[in-house]
Amino acid sequence: MEDILDWSGGMADSLITAYLEIDVQGPKVRVADQKRQAIRSLEILLACVRSVIETTSRGNEPTYPLPGYLQGSWVHRVLSVPGLAYDPVVGRALRELLQTFFDARNGAMPAADSSAPVNNSESQDEYGAFDLDLEDPDVLAALGGPVEPSPIEIKENATREIIASSVSPAIYHFISKYPTTPEDDPMPRQSWDDMDGWVDRWVDYSQICVKSGKQDWSSYLELGAFSWEKILDESWRRHVGLRFMYRLLQVDPHSYSAYRNQYLKVWIISLVCVNVTVEHQYTSLLLKTDKMNHPLLRDLPTTIDATLSRTEFQGFRLPFLRVVFKHLSDDLQINFGIPSGHNQLYLSYLASAFSAMRNNYEDKDGFVYRDFCKSVFVALKEFPLISAHSTLSYSVLWGKSMV
C-alpha cells in the first residue's frame, strides 16, 4: 500500500504542477481546455484513491485506513491552489475522499470511541491523590491497562497528528479565503452549498482531535488559532459560523454546556438573516438541546420538540426577538437600568445582530427585508430600557431612520 501512496502522491504533484504551469495569458479557449483536462485528470486520481480506501477497509473485520491517505498532496496541496480547490468537480471529489476515509476510520474504531467526547481530566483526577502518571507504562501495567498501543491506536494517533498539523488548518484557510476568489473567473467555482459540505468535513475531522483530549473547541471559536470568527468578510463569517455551530451541535451536543454563549450569539444573529439556509434547523436543534431552560429561550412561542420549516422560522423571527427584548428589558427594570450577570453580554449579542441586519440591508436593499427591519425597530420601541441602553445606541440611531 505504501507503493500506491507514493505513486498517487507523485501523480498528484505532477498534475498540480501542470495546472500551475498553464499560461493564463494564452488564448482563453486553450487555457480553459487545459484547465479542464487537468481538473478531469485530478478528479479521476481522487476517485481512484477513494476507491482504494473503500476497498481496503471493507471485510468481515473493518480495517482502519492508512493515515497516509490524509497526507497526500491531493489534500493539502490541492486546497492551497484556488483554481483547483474551488472547482466544484475537484472539490466534490476531494470531499468524497475525505468522507470515505472518515467513514472507514469510524467503522474500524471500537464502539466506545464513537460515543460522546470523554473528559479525560476526570480519570486523572480520580487517581490524583496518589500522584500517579497515567501515561507511564509501568503505572498502566499495574492498573491493568494496556502497555503497548494496539495497531488501531497507532493509526489513530498518526491520524490525529496529521489532522491537527495539516488537514484541519488546510480546510480552515481554504474556507476562510473563499470570498476573496474572483467571481468573474470563466471557470466554475463551488457554491455556498458545496462550501457548507466543507464546513461539515472540517468539524467532523476536528472532532477526532477534540475527542482525544489533545485539543478543545476553543481553538475554533472566538480568538482560537483556527477560529471561524477570524474570517474577514462579514457575511461569509456569519454563514460559516452558523454552519459550524450547527454541525458542532450535531456531532458533539456535550459542547453546548461549555460554549452555550457562543451558540446563543449565533442564534440571535441568525434571527435577522435575509435568506433562510440552515437557521431553522439550527434553531430547532438548539431548543431541543437546551430544553428551553436558558432565560433567553424561555417563553418562546414554540415547543422543545418542534421541527421548524424555513417558512415557520421566517414567521417566528420577530416573535423570537420580542421574547429576547422582553427578558433583557425585565432584567434592566429589576436592576435599575444596569444589566446583571451575562445580560450585558447578551445586549452585545443584540448589537451584533443589529449590525448584521444593517449589513444585510445595505447589501440587499430589498423591500421585503426593509419591512422586516422596520418591524424589528418598531418592536424594540416597546422596550425603552433596551432601546435607550448605550450598548445599542448606534444601532438604534440607524433604526430611527427607518421607522
C-alpha contacts under 8 A as a table, 3 or more apart, distances in Angstrom:
res1	aa1	res2	aa2	distance
1	M	4	I	5.10
1	M	5	L	6.34
2	E	5	L	5.02
2	E	6	D	6.19
3	D	6	D	5.10
3	D	7	W	6.09
4	I	7	W	5.14
4	I	8	S	5.96
5	L	8	S	5.15
5	L	9	G	5.98
5	L	68	G	7.17
5	L	69	Y	7.05
5	L	72	G	7.46
6	D	9	G	5.12
6	D	10	G	6.17
7	W	10	G	5.17
7	W	11	M	6.15
8	S	11	M	5.04
8	S	12	A	6.06
8	S	45	L	7.43
8	S	49	V	7.52
8	S	72	G	7.83
9	G	12	A	5.10
9	G	13	D	6.16
9	G	72	G	5.49
9	G	73	S	5.88
9	G	74	W	7.03
10	G	13	D	5.12
10	G	14	S	6.22
11	M	14	S	5.09
11	M	15	L	6.25
12	A	15	L	5.18
12	A	16	I	6.09
12	A	42	L	6.96
12	A	45	L	7.42
12	A	73	S	6.35
12	A	74	W	5.82
13	D	16	I	5.19
13	D	17	T	6.00
13	D	73	S	6.48
13	D	74	W	7.79
14	S	17	T	5.14
14	S	18	A	6.07
15	L	18	A	5.04
15	L	19	Y	6.18
15	L	38	A	6.31
15	L	41	S	7.43
15	L	42	L	6.67
16	I	19	Y	5.05
16	I	20	L	6.26
16	I	38	A	7.77
16	I	77	R	7.91
16	I	78	V	7.30
17	T	20	L	5.09
17	T	21	E	6.19
18	A	21	E	5.14
18	A	22	I	6.60
18	A	38	A	7.36
19	Y	22	I	5.53
19	Y	34	Q	7.82
19	Y	35	K	6.49
19	Y	38	A	5.99
22	I	31	V	6.94
22	I	34	Q	7.18
22	I	35	K	7.60
23	D	26	G	5.65
23	D	31	V	6.98
24	V	27	P	7.96
24	V	28	K	7.74
24	V	31	V	6.03
25	Q	28	K	7.85
26	G	30	R	7.08
26	G	31	V	6.34
27	P	30	R	5.41
27	P	31	V	6.17
28	K	31	V	5.08
28	K	32	A	6.01
29	V	32	A	5.23
29	V	33	D	6.15
30	R	33	D	5.05
30	R	34	Q	6.14
31	V	34	Q	5.18
31	V	35	K	6.19
32	A	35	K	5.13
32	A	36	R	6.15
32	A	186	P	7.96
32	A	187	M	7.24
33	D	36	R	5.08
33	D	37	Q	6.24
34	Q	37	Q	5.14
34	Q	38	A	6.29
35	K	38	A	5.16
35	K	39	I	6.06
36	R	39	I	5.03
36	R	40	R	5.97
37	Q	40	R	5.12
37	Q	41	S	6.16
38	A	41	S	5.17
38	A	42	L	6.17
39	I	42	L	5.10
39	I	43	E	6.05
39	I	84	L	7.14
39	I	89	V	7.49
39	I	90	V	6.54
40	R	43	E	5.03
40	R	44	I	6.33
41	S	44	I	5.21
41	S	45	L	6.34
42	L	45	L	5.01
42	L	46	L	6.14
42	L	90	V	7.03
43	E	46	L	5.20
43	E	47	A	6.17
43	E	89	V	6.85
43	E	90	V	5.56
43	E	93	A	6.01
44	I	47	A	5.08
44	I	48	C	6.21
45	L	48	C	5.07
45	L	49	V	6.29
46	L	49	V	5.16
46	L	50	R	6.11
46	L	74	W	7.28
46	L	93	A	6.07
46	L	94	L	6.38
46	L	97	L	6.81
47	A	50	R	5.05
47	A	51	S	6.09
47	A	93	A	6.44
47	A	97	L	7.20
48	C	51	S	5.00
48	C	52	V	6.26
49	V	52	V	5.10
49	V	53	I	6.35
49	V	69	Y	7.91
49	V	97	L	7.32
50	R	53	I	5.17
50	R	54	E	6.20
50	R	96	E	7.41
50	R	97	L	4.79
50	R	100	T	6.56
50	R	101	F	7.70
51	S	54	E	5.04
51	S	55	T	5.99
52	V	55	T	5.16
52	V	56	T	5.95
53	I	56	T	5.47
53	I	57	S	6.07
53	I	65	P	6.30
53	I	69	Y	7.94
53	I	100	T	7.10
53	I	101	F	6.54
53	I	104	A	7.71
54	E	57	S	5.42
54	E	58	R	6.46
54	E	100	T	6.54
54	E	101	F	7.63
54	E	104	A	7.07
55	T	58	R	5.56
56	T	63	T	7.16
56	T	65	P	7.37
57	S	62	P	5.57
57	S	63	T	4.50
57	S	64	Y	6.31
57	S	65	P	6.04
57	S	104	A	6.12
58	R	61	E	7.38
58	R	62	P	5.40
58	R	63	T	6.61
59	G	62	P	5.52
59	G	63	T	7.53
61	E	108	A	7.76
62	P	104	A	7.48
62	P	107	G	6.16
62	P	108	A	5.00
63	T	104	A	7.35
63	T	105	R	7.78
63	T	107	G	7.86
63	T	108	A	5.47
64	Y	104	A	6.38
64	Y	105	R	5.22
64	Y	107	G	7.74
64	Y	108	A	5.14
64	Y	109	M	7.45
64	Y	152	I	6.55
64	Y	155	K	7.34
65	P	69	Y	7.70
65	P	101	F	6.75
65	P	104	A	6.56
65	P	105	R	6.33
66	L	69	Y	5.99
66	L	155	K	7.02
67	P	70	L	5.75
67	P	71	Q	7.11
67	P	155	K	6.30
67	P	156	E	7.84
67	P	158	A	6.33
67	P	159	T	5.16
67	P	162	I	7.67
68	G	71	Q	4.88
68	G	72	G	6.53
69	Y	72	G	5.77
69	Y	101	F	7.93
70	L	75	V	6.57
70	L	98	L	7.81
70	L	159	T	7.75
70	L	162	I	7.02
70	L	163	I	7.80
70	L	167	V	7.14
71	Q	75	V	6.89
71	Q	76	H	7.46
71	Q	162	I	6.76
71	Q	166	S	7.65
71	Q	167	V	7.95
72	G	75	V	5.84
72	G	76	H	7.26
73	S	76	H	5.49
73	S	77	R	4.82
73	S	78	V	6.70
74	W	77	R	5.99
74	W	78	V	5.41
74	W	94	L	7.78
75	V	78	V	5.52
75	V	79	L	6.20
75	V	94	L	7.27
75	V	167	V	7.25
76	H	79	L	5.26
76	H	80	S	6.35
76	H	166	S	6.74
76	H	167	V	6.56
76	H	170	A	5.85
77	R	80	S	5.13
77	R	81	V	6.66
78	V	81	V	5.47
78	V	84	L	6.10
78	V	85	A	5.63
79	L	82	P	6.99
79	L	84	L	7.28
79	L	85	A	4.76
79	L	170	A	6.37
79	L	171	I	6.99
79	L	174	F	6.04
80	S	85	A	6.86
80	S	170	A	7.23
80	S	174	F	6.90
81	V	84	L	5.55
81	V	85	A	5.76
82	P	85	A	4.93
82	P	86	Y	5.71
82	P	181	T	7.37
83	G	86	Y	5.94
83	G	87	D	6.31
84	L	87	D	5.25
84	L	90	V	6.40
84	L	91	G	7.65
85	A	90	V	6.73
85	A	91	G	5.92
85	A	174	F	7.50
86	Y	90	V	7.64
86	Y	91	G	6.27
86	Y	178	Y	7.74
86	Y	189	R	5.10
86	Y	190	Q	5.28
87	D	90	V	5.51
87	D	91	G	5.79
87	D	187	M	7.65
87	D	188	P	6.13
87	D	189	R	4.56
87	D	190	Q	5.65
88	P	91	G	4.99
88	P	92	R	5.91
88	P	188	P	6.90
88	P	189	R	5.45
88	P	190	Q	4.50
88	P	191	S	7.62
88	P	194	D	7.45
89	V	92	R	5.36
89	V	93	A	6.27
90	V	93	A	5.11
90	V	94	L	6.09
91	G	94	L	5.25
91	G	95	R	6.09
91	G	190	Q	7.23
91	G	194	D	7.89
92	R	95	R	5.12
92	R	96	E	6.12
92	R	194	D	7.59
93	A	96	E	5.18
93	A	97	L	6.28
94	L	97	L	4.99
94	L	98	L	6.26
95	R	98	L	5.11
95	R	99	Q	6.04
95	R	197	G	7.64
95	R	198	W	7.03
95	R	201	R	7.44
96	E	99	Q	4.96
96	E	100	T	6.04
97	L	100	T	5.12
97	L	101	F	6.33
98	L	101	F	5.16
98	L	102	F	6.09
98	L	201	R	7.58
99	Q	102	F	4.96
99	Q	103	D	6.05
99	Q	201	R	7.33
100	T	103	D	5.17
100	T	104	A	6.06
101	F	104	A	5.10
101	F	105	R	6.01
102	F	105	R	5.14
102	F	106	N	6.19
102	F	205	Y	7.59
103	D	106	N	5.10
103	D	107	G	6.11
104	A	107	G	5.08
104	A	108	A	6.37
105	R	108	A	5.31
105	R	109	M	6.33
106	N	109	M	5.29
106	N	114	S	6.92
108	A	152	I	7.89
109	M	113	D	6.28
109	M	114	S	7.14
109	M	152	I	7.32
110	P	113	D	5.62
110	P	114	S	7.24
111	A	114	S	5.53
111	A	115	S	7.12
112	A	115	S	5.58
116	A	211	K	7.94
116	A	252	D	6.57
116	A	254	H	7.25
117	P	210	V	7.69
117	P	211	K	4.85
117	P	212	S	7.86
117	P	252	D	7.24
117	P	254	H	7.51
118	V	211	K	6.58
118	V	212	S	7.98
118	V	213	G	7.94
119	N	122	E	5.91
119	N	123	S	7.87
119	N	213	G	7.45
120	N	123	S	5.82
120	N	124	Q	6.77
120	N	213	G	6.44
121	S	124	Q	5.13
121	S	125	D	6.00
122	E	125	D	5.06
122	E	126	E	6.21
123	S	126	E	5.13
123	S	127	Y	6.98
124	Q	127	Y	5.57
124	Q	128	G	5.92
124	Q	134	L	7.15
125	D	128	G	4.61
125	D	129	A	7.64
126	E	129	A	7.53
127	Y	130	F	5.57
127	Y	131	D	6.86
127	Y	132	L	6.34
128	G	131	D	5.16
128	G	132	L	6.46
129	A	132	L	7.99
132	L	139	V	7.27
133	D	136	D	5.51
133	D	139	V	6.87
134	L	137	P	7.82
134	L	139	V	6.33
134	L	140	L	6.27
135	E	139	V	7.62
135	E	140	L	7.20
136	D	139	V	5.29
136	D	140	L	6.24
137	P	140	L	4.98
137	P	141	A	6.05
137	P	147	V	5.31
138	D	141	A	5.03
138	D	142	A	6.21
138	D	147	V	7.64
139	V	142	A	5.06
139	V	143	L	6.19
140	L	143	L	5.08
140	L	144	G	6.13
140	L	145	G	4.70
140	L	146	P	6.42
140	L	147	V	6.27
141	A	144	G	5.00
141	A	145	G	5.38
141	A	146	P	6.51
141	A	147	V	5.94
142	A	145	G	7.40
146	P	149	P	6.81
149	P	152	I	7.92
149	P	153	E	5.64
149	P	154	I	6.25
150	S	153	E	5.07
150	S	154	I	6.29
151	P	154	I	5.12
151	P	155	K	6.34
152	I	155	K	5.16
152	I	156	E	5.95
153	E	156	E	4.88
153	E	157	N	6.00
154	I	157	N	5.28
154	I	158	A	6.32
155	K	158	A	5.07
155	K	159	T	6.04
156	E	159	T	4.97
156	E	160	R	6.19
157	N	160	R	5.15
157	N	161	E	6.35
158	A	161	E	5.17
158	A	162	I	6.31
159	T	162	I	5.15
159	T	163	I	6.10
160	R	163	I	5.11
160	R	164	A	6.04
160	R	208	I	6.68
160	R	209	C	5.56
161	E	164	A	5.23
161	E	165	S	6.00
162	I	165	S	5.27
162	I	166	S	5.43
162	I	167	V	6.40
163	I	166	S	5.44
163	I	167	V	4.52
163	I	168	S	5.38
163	I	169	P	7.99
163	I	205	Y	6.89
163	I	206	S	7.18
163	I	209	C	7.47
164	A	167	V	6.66
164	A	168	S	5.89
164	A	169	P	7.17
164	A	206	S	7.57
164	A	209	C	6.92
165	S	168	S	7.21
165	S	169	P	6.84
166	S	169	P	5.66
166	S	170	A	5.97
167	V	170	A	5.21
167	V	171	I	6.24
168	S	171	I	5.27
168	S	172	Y	6.12
168	S	202	W	6.20
168	S	205	Y	6.94
168	S	206	S	6.36
169	P	172	Y	4.98
169	P	173	H	6.19
169	P	226	F	6.93
170	A	173	H	5.38
170	A	174	F	6.07
171	I	174	F	4.99
171	I	175	I	6.08
171	I	198	W	7.41
171	I	202	W	6.32
172	Y	175	I	5.25
172	Y	176	S	6.06
172	Y	202	W	7.28
172	Y	226	F	6.56
172	Y	228	W	7.82
173	H	176	S	4.99
173	H	177	K	6.15
174	F	177	K	5.54
174	F	178	Y	6.53
175	I	178	Y	5.41
175	I	195	M	7.24
175	I	198	W	7.51
175	I	199	V	7.51
176	S	179	P	7.50
176	S	228	W	7.48
176	S	231	I	5.52
176	S	232	L	7.90
177	K	180	T	5.54
177	K	181	T	7.05
178	Y	181	T	5.75
179	P	233	D	6.93
179	P	236	W	7.00
182	P	185	D	5.79
185	D	188	P	7.37
190	Q	193	D	7.88
190	Q	194	D	5.60
190	Q	195	M	6.70
191	S	194	D	5.08
191	S	195	M	6.32
192	W	195	M	4.91
192	W	196	D	6.11
193	D	196	D	5.01
193	D	197	G	6.65
194	D	197	G	5.22
194	D	198	W	6.77
195	M	198	W	4.88
195	M	199	V	6.38
196	D	199	V	5.04
196	D	200	D	6.31
196	D	240	V	7.56
196	D	243	R	6.72
197	G	200	D	5.09
197	G	201	R	6.34
198	W	201	R	5.03
198	W	202	W	6.07
199	V	202	W	4.94
199	V	203	V	6.32
199	V	240	V	7.08
199	V	243	R	6.83
199	V	244	F	6.11
200	D	203	V	5.26
200	D	204	D	6.11
200	D	243	R	7.62
200	D	244	F	6.96
200	D	247	R	6.10
201	R	204	D	4.93
201	R	205	Y	6.06
202	W	205	Y	5.44
202	W	206	S	6.03
203	V	206	S	5.05
203	V	207	Q	6.08
203	V	244	F	6.81
203	V	247	R	6.77
203	V	248	L	6.41
204	D	207	Q	5.47
204	D	208	I	7.11
204	D	251	V	7.46
205	Y	208	I	5.51
205	Y	209	C	7.45
206	S	209	C	5.50
206	S	210	V	6.41
207	Q	210	V	4.72
207	Q	211	K	5.80
208	I	211	K	5.39
208	I	212	S	6.53
209	C	212	S	5.27
209	C	213	G	6.77
209	C	214	K	5.87
209	C	215	Q	5.83
209	C	216	D	7.91
210	V	213	G	5.30
210	V	214	K	6.08
210	V	215	Q	4.71
210	V	216	D	5.00
210	V	217	W	6.76
211	K	214	K	7.71
211	K	215	Q	7.89
212	S	215	Q	7.45
213	G	216	D	6.81
215	Q	219	S	7.32
216	D	219	S	6.29
217	W	220	Y	5.49
217	W	221	L	6.61
218	S	221	L	4.94
218	S	222	E	7.11
218	S	223	L	7.94
218	S	224	G	5.80
218	S	227	S	8.00
219	S	223	L	7.51
219	S	224	G	3.98
219	S	225	A	5.46
219	S	226	F	5.80
219	S	227	S	6.21
220	Y	223	L	7.86
220	Y	224	G	5.35
220	Y	225	A	6.79
220	Y	226	F	4.92
220	Y	227	S	3.86
220	Y	228	W	6.35
221	L	224	G	5.52
221	L	226	F	7.56
221	L	227	S	4.64
221	L	228	W	6.52
221	L	229	E	6.53
222	E	227	S	6.00
222	E	228	W	7.75
222	E	229	E	5.75
222	E	230	K	7.74
223	L	227	S	6.17
223	L	229	E	7.27
223	L	230	K	7.26
224	G	227	S	4.98
226	F	230	K	7.82
227	S	230	K	5.68
227	S	231	I	7.86
228	W	231	I	5.63
228	W	237	R	6.51
228	W	240	V	6.78
228	W	241	G	6.05
229	E	237	R	6.31
229	E	241	G	7.03
230	K	237	R	7.72
231	I	234	E	7.43
231	I	236	W	7.47
231	I	237	R	5.31
232	L	237	R	6.91
233	D	236	W	5.43
233	D	237	R	5.90
234	E	237	R	5.06
234	E	238	R	6.27
235	S	238	R	5.30
235	S	239	H	6.27
235	S	356	A	7.97
235	S	359	N	7.95
235	S	360	N	7.87
236	W	239	H	5.00
236	W	240	V	6.03
237	R	240	V	5.24
237	R	241	G	5.88
238	R	241	G	5.04
238	R	242	L	6.10
238	R	266	V	7.89
239	H	242	L	5.32
239	H	243	R	6.32
240	V	243	R	5.15
240	V	244	F	5.88
241	G	244	F	5.05
241	G	245	M	6.06
241	G	266	V	7.16
242	L	245	M	5.34
242	L	246	Y	6.07
242	L	266	V	6.15
242	L	267	W	7.88
242	L	270	S	7.49
242	L	278	V	7.76
242	L	279	E	7.51
242	L	282	Y	7.85
243	R	246	Y	5.11
243	R	247	R	6.13
243	R	278	V	7.17
244	F	247	R	5.26
244	F	248	L	6.00
245	M	248	L	4.90
245	M	249	L	6.04
245	M	263	Y	6.70
245	M	266	V	7.78
246	Y	249	L	5.26
246	Y	250	Q	6.36
246	Y	281	Q	8.00
246	Y	282	Y	5.46
246	Y	285	L	7.95
247	R	250	Q	5.00
247	R	251	V	6.29
248	L	251	V	5.32
248	L	252	D	5.62
248	L	253	P	7.28
248	L	255	S	7.74
249	L	252	D	5.31
249	L	253	P	4.75
249	L	254	H	7.92
249	L	255	S	7.00
249	L	256	Y	6.93
249	L	285	L	7.67
249	L	286	L	7.83
250	Q	253	P	6.10
250	Q	285	L	7.97
252	D	255	S	5.67
252	D	256	Y	7.98
253	P	256	Y	5.72
253	P	289	T	7.16
254	H	257	S	6.33
254	H	258	A	7.75
255	S	258	A	5.40
255	S	259	Y	6.06
255	S	260	R	7.91
256	Y	259	Y	5.21
256	Y	260	R	5.03
256	Y	263	Y	7.30
256	Y	289	T	7.68
256	Y	290	D	7.98
257	S	260	R	5.44
259	Y	262	Q	5.44
259	Y	263	Y	6.47
260	R	263	Y	5.14
260	R	264	L	6.21
261	N	264	L	5.03
261	N	265	K	6.08
262	Q	265	K	5.12
262	Q	266	V	6.30
263	Y	266	V	5.35
263	Y	267	W	6.23
263	Y	286	L	7.88
264	L	267	W	4.94
264	L	268	I	6.13
265	K	268	I	5.28
265	K	269	I	6.29
265	K	346	Y	7.57
265	K	349	Y	5.49
266	V	269	I	5.25
266	V	270	S	6.03
267	W	270	S	4.96
267	W	271	L	6.60
267	W	279	E	7.86
267	W	282	Y	7.66
267	W	283	T	6.85
268	I	271	L	5.45
268	I	272	V	7.76
268	I	321	L	7.86
268	I	349	Y	6.92
268	I	350	L	6.84
268	I	353	A	6.43
269	I	272	V	5.92
269	I	273	C	7.42
269	I	349	Y	7.36
269	I	350	L	7.40
269	I	352	S	6.80
269	I	353	A	4.33
269	I	354	F	7.91
269	I	356	A	7.00
270	S	273	C	5.42
270	S	279	E	6.13
270	S	353	A	7.71
271	L	279	E	7.77
271	L	317	R	5.36
271	L	318	L	7.85
271	L	320	F	7.89
271	L	321	L	7.42
271	L	353	A	7.83
272	V	317	R	7.33
272	V	353	A	6.66
272	V	354	F	7.80
272	V	356	A	7.29
272	V	357	M	5.71
273	C	276	V	6.57
273	C	357	M	7.23
273	C	360	N	7.47
274	V	360	N	6.72
274	V	369	Y	6.69
276	V	279	E	5.88
276	V	280	H	7.18
276	V	310	R	6.19
276	V	314	Q	7.54
277	T	280	H	7.59
277	T	310	R	7.84
278	V	281	Q	5.34
278	V	282	Y	6.11
279	E	282	Y	5.03
279	E	283	T	6.09
279	E	310	R	7.91
279	E	313	F	7.66
280	H	283	T	5.19
280	H	284	S	6.26
280	H	307	T	7.99
280	H	308	L	5.56
280	H	309	S	6.11
280	H	310	R	5.70
280	H	312	E	7.94
280	H	313	F	5.37
281	Q	284	S	5.12
281	Q	285	L	6.16
281	Q	307	T	7.24
281	Q	308	L	6.69
281	Q	309	S	7.70
282	Y	285	L	5.22
282	Y	286	L	5.97
283	T	286	L	5.05
283	T	287	L	6.18
283	T	308	L	7.77
284	S	287	L	5.38
284	S	288	K	6.31
284	S	304	I	7.64
284	S	305	D	7.48
284	S	306	A	6.31
284	S	307	T	5.51
284	S	308	L	6.11
285	L	288	K	5.11
285	L	289	T	6.09
286	L	289	T	5.16
286	L	290	D	6.03
287	L	290	D	5.20
287	L	291	K	5.47
287	L	292	M	5.53
287	L	297	L	7.66
287	L	304	I	5.49
287	L	305	D	7.74
288	K	291	K	5.04
288	K	292	M	7.37
288	K	304	I	5.11
288	K	305	D	6.04
290	D	293	N	5.93
290	D	294	H	6.84
291	K	304	I	5.78
292	M	295	P	7.89
292	M	297	L	5.12
292	M	298	R	5.45
292	M	304	I	6.62
293	N	297	L	6.65
293	N	298	R	6.26
294	H	297	L	5.31
294	H	298	R	6.38
295	P	298	R	5.41
295	P	327	H	7.30
296	L	323	V	7.39
296	L	324	V	5.65
296	L	327	H	6.30
297	L	300	L	5.97
297	L	323	V	7.88
297	L	324	V	7.59
299	D	323	V	7.00
300	L	303	T	7.78
300	L	319	P	7.68
300	L	320	F	6.09
300	L	323	V	6.35
301	P	316	F	7.84
301	P	319	P	7.20
301	P	320	F	7.31
302	T	306	A	6.76
303	T	306	A	5.29
308	L	311	T	7.98
308	L	312	E	5.73
308	L	313	F	5.97
309	S	312	E	5.08
309	S	313	F	6.10
310	R	313	F	5.18
310	R	314	Q	6.30
311	T	314	Q	5.18
311	T	315	G	6.38
312	E	315	G	5.11
312	E	316	F	6.16
313	F	316	F	4.99
313	F	317	R	6.14
314	Q	317	R	5.48
315	G	318	L	7.10
315	G	319	P	7.90
316	F	319	P	5.29
316	F	320	F	5.90
317	R	320	F	5.22
317	R	321	L	6.27
318	L	321	L	5.05
318	L	322	R	6.18
318	L	375	S	7.73
318	L	376	V	6.56
319	P	322	R	5.01
319	P	323	V	6.43
320	F	323	V	5.26
320	F	324	V	6.50
321	L	324	V	5.02
321	L	325	F	6.09
321	L	376	V	7.79
322	R	325	F	4.98
322	R	326	K	6.11
322	R	379	A	6.75
322	R	380	L	7.63
323	V	326	K	5.07
323	V	327	H	6.26
324	V	327	H	5.31
324	V	328	L	6.29
325	F	328	L	5.36
325	F	329	S	5.96
325	F	380	L	7.00
325	F	383	F	6.96
325	F	386	I	7.28
326	K	329	S	4.99
326	K	330	D	5.98
326	K	383	F	7.16
327	H	330	D	5.22
327	H	331	D	6.33
328	L	331	D	5.14
328	L	332	L	6.33
328	L	339	P	7.86
328	L	343	N	6.70
328	L	347	L	7.60
328	L	386	I	7.24
329	S	332	L	5.08
329	S	333	Q	6.17
329	S	383	F	6.31
329	S	385	L	5.95
329	S	386	I	5.80
330	D	333	Q	5.07
330	D	334	I	6.24
331	D	334	I	5.24
331	D	335	N	6.23
331	D	339	P	6.39
331	D	340	S	7.00
331	D	343	N	7.75
332	L	335	N	5.16
332	L	336	F	5.89
332	L	337	G	4.44
332	L	338	I	5.61
332	L	339	P	5.34
332	L	340	S	7.68
332	L	385	L	6.73
332	L	386	I	7.76
333	Q	336	F	5.30
333	Q	337	G	5.86
333	Q	385	L	7.35
334	I	337	G	7.70
335	N	338	I	5.44
335	N	339	P	6.65
335	N	340	S	7.07
337	G	385	L	6.83
339	P	342	H	7.87
339	P	343	N	5.42
339	P	344	Q	5.35
340	S	343	N	5.56
340	S	344	Q	6.72
341	G	344	Q	6.97
342	H	345	L	5.16
342	H	346	Y	6.36
343	N	346	Y	4.75
343	N	347	L	6.08
344	Q	347	L	5.09
344	Q	348	S	6.45
345	L	348	S	5.10
345	L	349	Y	6.44
346	Y	349	Y	4.86
346	Y	350	L	6.30
347	L	350	L	4.96
347	L	351	A	6.29
347	L	391	T	6.71
347	L	392	L	7.57
348	S	351	A	4.87
348	S	352	S	6.24
348	S	391	T	6.49
348	S	392	L	7.81
349	Y	352	S	4.96
349	Y	353	A	6.24
350	L	353	A	4.94
350	L	354	F	6.27
350	L	392	L	7.78
351	A	354	F	5.10
351	A	355	S	6.16
351	A	391	T	6.83
351	A	392	L	5.59
351	A	395	S	6.79
352	S	355	S	4.97
352	S	356	A	6.15
353	A	356	A	5.01
353	A	357	M	6.11
354	F	357	M	4.85
354	F	358	R	6.21
354	F	395	S	6.04
355	S	358	R	5.18
355	S	359	N	6.21
355	S	395	S	6.83
356	A	359	N	4.95
356	A	360	N	6.03
357	M	360	N	5.03
357	M	361	Y	6.05
357	M	373	C	7.29
358	R	361	Y	4.98
358	R	362	E	6.13
359	N	362	E	5.27
359	N	363	D	6.20
360	N	363	D	5.14
360	N	364	K	6.04
360	N	365	D	7.82
361	Y	364	K	5.28
361	Y	365	D	5.00
361	Y	366	G	7.32
361	Y	369	Y	6.87
361	Y	370	R	6.80
362	E	365	D	5.51
365	D	369	Y	7.23
365	D	370	R	6.85
366	G	369	Y	5.44
366	G	370	R	6.06
367	F	370	R	4.98
367	F	371	D	6.19
368	V	371	D	5.23
368	V	372	F	6.45
369	Y	372	F	4.94
369	Y	373	C	6.24
370	R	373	C	5.10
370	R	374	K	6.24
371	D	374	K	5.09
371	D	375	S	6.20
372	F	375	S	5.11
372	F	376	V	6.33
373	C	376	V	5.18
373	C	377	F	6.54
373	C	399	G	7.86
373	C	402	M	7.91
374	K	377	F	5.32
374	K	378	V	6.12
374	K	399	G	7.28
374	K	402	M	5.96
374	K	403	V	5.61
375	S	378	V	4.99
375	S	379	A	6.14
376	V	379	A	5.16
376	V	380	L	6.21
377	F	380	L	4.77
377	F	381	K	6.28
377	F	396	V	7.63
377	F	399	G	5.93
377	F	400	K	7.64
377	F	403	V	7.00
378	V	381	K	5.32
378	V	382	E	7.22
378	V	403	V	6.80
379	A	382	E	5.56
379	A	383	F	7.63
380	L	383	F	5.50
380	L	384	P	7.41
380	L	386	I	7.47
380	L	387	S	6.28
381	K	384	P	5.79
381	K	387	S	6.41
383	F	386	I	5.66
383	F	387	S	6.40
384	P	387	S	4.97
384	P	388	A	5.78
385	L	388	A	5.44
385	L	389	H	6.30
386	I	389	H	5.15
386	I	392	L	7.61
387	S	392	L	6.59
387	S	393	S	7.28
387	S	396	V	6.45
388	A	392	L	7.37
388	A	393	S	6.77
389	H	392	L	5.79
389	H	393	S	6.43
390	S	393	S	4.97
391	T	394	Y	7.81
392	L	395	S	5.36
392	L	396	V	5.98
393	S	396	V	5.16
393	S	397	L	6.13
394	Y	397	L	5.25
394	Y	398	W	6.60
395	S	398	W	5.23
395	S	399	G	6.17
396	V	399	G	4.79
396	V	400	K	6.13
397	L	400	K	5.31
397	L	401	S	6.99
398	W	401	S	5.49
398	W	402	M	7.20
399	G	402	M	5.33
399	G	403	V	6.51
400	K	403	V	5.30
